[in-house]
Amino acid sequence: MDYIQFASNLPPDRTITFGSAEENEEVMKRWGVKQEMRQLGTGSYRSDLAVLTTEEAELYVDRFSKAVSMELEPPAGTVGILFPRSASGQFLACGQDVGNEKLIVTPDGSGVDIVIPDLAGSEAITLSKARFIELTEVLAPTYDRQQGLAVIEGNMARMDALRQAVIRLVAQPELEANAEQLSSLLAATVLFITDSPRQGARSENLHAPGTRRRVAKRAQAYIDGHYRQSVRMEDLCRETGVGVRTLQRSFRQYFDFTISDYVKTVRLNATLRELTAAHHAENSVTEIAMRNGCTHLGRFSIEFRRRFGYSPKQTLEKRASQKS
């Protein structure tokens, strides 16, 4: 399956297309969604997004042509409900492969670390925390509303029906005529979440305490703050308080890529951001690359082109032409 086929169920007249993960991230900020993204896959990037914004909820449908990692957090004061979609069946959330069979509930103030392969995306809903509580109190009075970030596994046919309902509503511009459909979708989604534990399906807290998550997140935070410098394994071990084997294993299991791959990805994406924002007369590729920790310039140029599908110089010249 190619990307065009994979993304074919998005409404073309309501879809935004992005040429980089950074563009995608910036647009999501307009809706208050924190979506810190990095491209992992190699070659030219494309993603597509369709959004329906209403007073009661926001609906999102997105598709990605390349593997990406992201830290996703819904807008403040809302609950996010994410239906993963992947052509390969793999979709990693906080170190767990949730595949296409589970949905993720992200309560107010919680983020989820996501790694997705090529040809993946999601359908998603955000609604206010107050509205979510109101619906659960009315529809499922015994539901435990205190649980944190959770993955819910339930009846696949019901979940597929919810996915399709999100897509249909996003494709319909006249919201007023579909207020009942939106209300029905929210009620059905809440019932799916609250029914699953009673039906014997799993409802797991993705933020359960454990060494793996703590070590991986501490190492990630250290790299994010020090990637412009030399990132040494001994510094990461000192920061996380574990030996190198535990550090490497925990990071790989949680994020599904190695520490060295992550350091390279952070540096390449940081360089891309600066090149995209730079002015040709004020910055050079060498200056920007060196500033972001890419000290082996010959190797950097090859890796940059392989990752993004074009050279650093082409990126800078394109930005300069746009500003002139």
ABEGO torsion letter per residue (X at the ends): XBAAAAAAABBAAABBBBABAAAAAAAAAAAGBBBBBBBABBEBBBBBBBBBBBAABBBBBBBBABBBBBBBBBBBGBBBBBBBBBAAGBBBBGGBBAEAABBBBBBBGBBBBBBBBBGBEBBBBBBBAAAAAAAAAAABAABBAABBBBBBBBBAAAAAAAAAAAAAAAABABAAAAAAAAAAAAAAAAAAAAAAAAAGBBBBBAABBEAAAAAAAAAAAAAAAAAABBBBAAAAAAAAGBBAAAAAAAAAAAAGBBAAAAAAAAAAAAAAAAAAABBAAABBAAAAAAAAGBABAAAAAAAAAAAAGBBAAAAAAAAAAAAX
